[in-house]
Amino acid sequence: MVAAAFSLGIAFIAVLSTASSRSRFTFLFFLNAAFLVVPQRMVGGADVVVILSLVTILLSAFSSLRNHRSITSMSASSRTRRSSGLIQSSLFAFLLSAILSTIANSEGLVALLPWLNGVALGFLITSARPSLLPSFATVRRAVLVAGGVTVLYDISLLISGRAFNTGPFNAGRFTGSLGDYELLAEFYGALILICMTSLFFDNSRLWRLGAVLLVCPAAVILLATQSRGPIITLCILAPAFAGVSIVRFRDSAGKVVGVLISAVLALYFALDSISSSPLFARLSSLQFGGGLDSTLNRASVWGYFTQLPTFVDAGLVGNGYLYPYEEIGTYPHSIYLWLLWSGGMLGLICFCLVVLVVIVSLLRGIALPHSASLSAAVVVVYMLLDEIKIEAARNSASISFLWMTLSLALLAIREQKELKGDKQ
């Protein structure tokens, strides 16, 4: 068994080594989305999926460095140097803060691997020559194919009645192969938004049809998780995304209106089923005027977590990225609180700096207008908003997916810079 797995690994590396740089980048995005809902398989303390991602990143980096111009040509471009340099500086600052936190707490770098992978992918995208990078549309299609893999797997679990929470707390909620209904819901909410971006802006009728076929089962899985946060965030961002698309991209207005009408009709015919589900009872229990306890249902957990001595004394570099769940007994239910505990004030500030630079750059792209910038922006904002009340750090593949969405944004930013240069 070990010999067979080793042989497959060697074959995988051999095939990937002969692939083009664009194919390797595309495979990276596919990998980080397709295996998100696959249970962790640990080797030497690291998730197998993360190891595969690291191998692909290293091969892509070698391909870029082999051609010296792929680095120097970008640095010589006056229109891309300032923005790319700021992004790379923020990525380097986060990387440095994470390593400092790890060293200060005498932890191994294996705990940092998913975060390091994300930073490395960001560096590659902002450094590589445009001819070595796949287009945003190509990467989106790869993610849609990956979404098809995960949907088929989770739908089979749902139909067979497996992967439901059976504990005394929130029994009956679908946890999927990921084993966490909140992270599962976040992923499928992001997948639905990615499908919407394809429906609005993909030039291929076949890929738009594929996105339609993917939205329906993804929505079923999302509803089965009974997770309110992703659904509420999705219901706010999806119409806003459609409205901006109509205003900024008149040539896509007809498709956007058609999608909205279809969505309203689908919701109308499914309303009876939804209103009789446990999810509807959870949604109707929200009291937006009653404070955080009744609205987000997180205040009690946040209050407990922020009073922990290790959180209070986290300081500048934090407690390290190896989170002791068994010792603490709960997750902080916020990526920002998690970063403050793990990476300290320095880690949280550096991560927020990365996010701020990405969002500001995307807003400039929307003003161009550039459909990839708008498409990436809505997915990134969705993830960052939902991460207020959940943390991707529970699962190494979820961390990789969070960085994958940020890398999608970086790819869109690179494209918008080229578009701006062509117009000038």
C-alpha positions, 0 to 999 in steps of 0.5 A: 500500500505504501509502495503504491502510494509512493509510486503514485506520488512520484508519477504525480510529480513527474506529470506536474513537472512537465506541465506548463506554468499556467497548468500548475497554477490552475491545478493549485486552485483546483486542488485547494477547492476540490479537496476542501471537504475531504477529511484530513489525512496527516503525514508528519503532522501536515495535511496531505492536501497541503503537502500536494499544494506545497509541491505544486507551489514549489514547482511553479516557483522553479518554473518562474525562477528558471526564466529570470525575466519573469521576475525582472519584467514585473519589477521594471513595469512602472504601472504594476510596481507600486501596487504589487510591491505593497501587496508583497510587503504586506504578505512578507510582514504577515509571514515574518510575524507568523515565523516570529510567533512560532519561534517565540513559542518554540513550535514547529513550522508544520503548524504554519504550513497552510498559512505559508502556502497561502503567502507563497502563492500570493508572492508567486502571483504578484511576481510571475510574468503575466504570460506564465499566469492563467486567466481569472476565467480559467481559474474560475472554471477550475474552481467550478470543476472542483466544486462539482467534485465536492458537491457530488460527494456531499450530496451522496452523504446527504442522500444516504443520511450520513454526516449529520450532527448527532450530539446534544448540541445542534443535532440534525445539522449536516456536517458533510465530509468536512465534519463541521457544518459552519465551515461547510456552509461557508465553503458552499456559500462562496461556491454559489457566489463563484457560480454567480460570477460565472453566470454573469460574466463567463462568455461560454454558454456551456460553462454558464450551464455548468454553473446553473447545475452546480448552484442548485445542489450547493444551495441544498447543502448550504440549507442542510447545514442550517448555518445562519451566518453564511445564508444571511451574508449571501442574501445581502451580498448576492443582490448587491453584486447583481446591482453593481453588475447591472450598473457597471457592466451593461453588456451583462445586464440581460444575463444578470436580470435573467438570473435574478428572475430565475432565483426569485421564481426558484425561491418562490416555489421552494418557500413551502419546503423552506418554511417547514425546515429547522433552518427557517425556525433558526432564521426566524429566531433572530432578533436584530434589535436584541443585541449580539446574543440574539443576533450573532449568537456569539457574544457568550463564546467571545466573552469567555474566550477574551477572558482567557489568560492566554488571550489577555497575555497574547501580547505582540507575537501571540501564543503560536499557530498550534491551537490547543483545542483540547486544553481551551475547550472551544474555538474563538468563533472568529478568525480575527480573535484566533489570529489575535490569540495565535499571532498576537497584535502583530499577526492580526495587524499584518493579516488585516493589512493584506486584506486592506491592500487587496480590497482597495486594489479590487475597488480600483478595478471595479472602477475601471470597470473590470469584471474579474475584480468585481467577481473576486471582490464579492467572494473575498468580502463574503469570506471575510465577513463570515470569518467574523463569526467562524475561523477557517483555522479549524481545518488546514484545507479551510485555511488554504481555501481562505488564501485561495480566495485572496489569491483569486483576488491577486490574480484579478488585480494583476489582470486589471493592471494589464487592462489599465496599461492597455487603455493607457 
